[in-house]
């Protein structure tokens, strides 16, 4: 009996160590460096260095349209870096949205290594910078895409925005693994939760949830489950065409028209005052 208990303890400890090593490698796919900037597209921007609460320095871009109507803080997905996501930022800029986008620690020119707790600290640094520098009369909106969904939600806990956009994302990490019995067992030993719903439990900002019916990365059912469990006010945008990574073309009116309507809603424009909630604690 004692030998069996010792073997079981060794196996469990081994699984914990394996999952701890594997988890960040399964969640984050960063590209180092920077090979494209908004300047190549003729976009006026500022390259920023922001410092997270634990001292890690992260890279950010602030894209500046001539007459901005909304301030957006954009949290990209788990792959690439700012250069890879430049087409998204450029399209938002073309519509007159002022965009602050960050590379999470370990991505692009940002220092450090990515972790769930770390990227939440990066997000907090970004939204506090955005709130301090936005112009009067402009709503502050957090936009989280895919992995950026729980990041935007965590940022909203630290500083409540005027609105939140959650695109192609999920309720939490466990929901993504629910149909894989092996991964569900391994997740018992994991530390990452990526709990979009949990972070938004006490946030009252209006939320727009966007999901494509044919999303082959994050199933449509997860976007819908996220929406159903969010508190009001909320809007769900179903996209009949498109997959996970091909929605943001400026000519895609089925995508952009509802987004513009959400951004220009009079109630959103009258909200106007981010309220500090509580800082993220590891």
Secondary structure, 3 states (H helix, E strand, C coil): CHHHHHHHHHHHHHHHHHHHHHHHHHHCEECECCCCCHHHHCCCEEEEEEECCCCCEEEEEEECCCCCCEEEEEECCCEECCCCCHHHHHHHHHCCEEEEEECCCCCECCCCCCCHHHHHHHHHHHHHHHHHHCCCCCEEEEEEECCHHHHHHHHHHHECCCEEEEECCCCCHHHHHCCCHHHHHHHHHCCCCCCHHHHCCCCCCEEEEEEECCCCCCCHHHHHHHHHHCCCCEEEEEECCCCCCCCCCCCCHHHHHHHHHHHCCHHHHHHCCCCECCCCCC
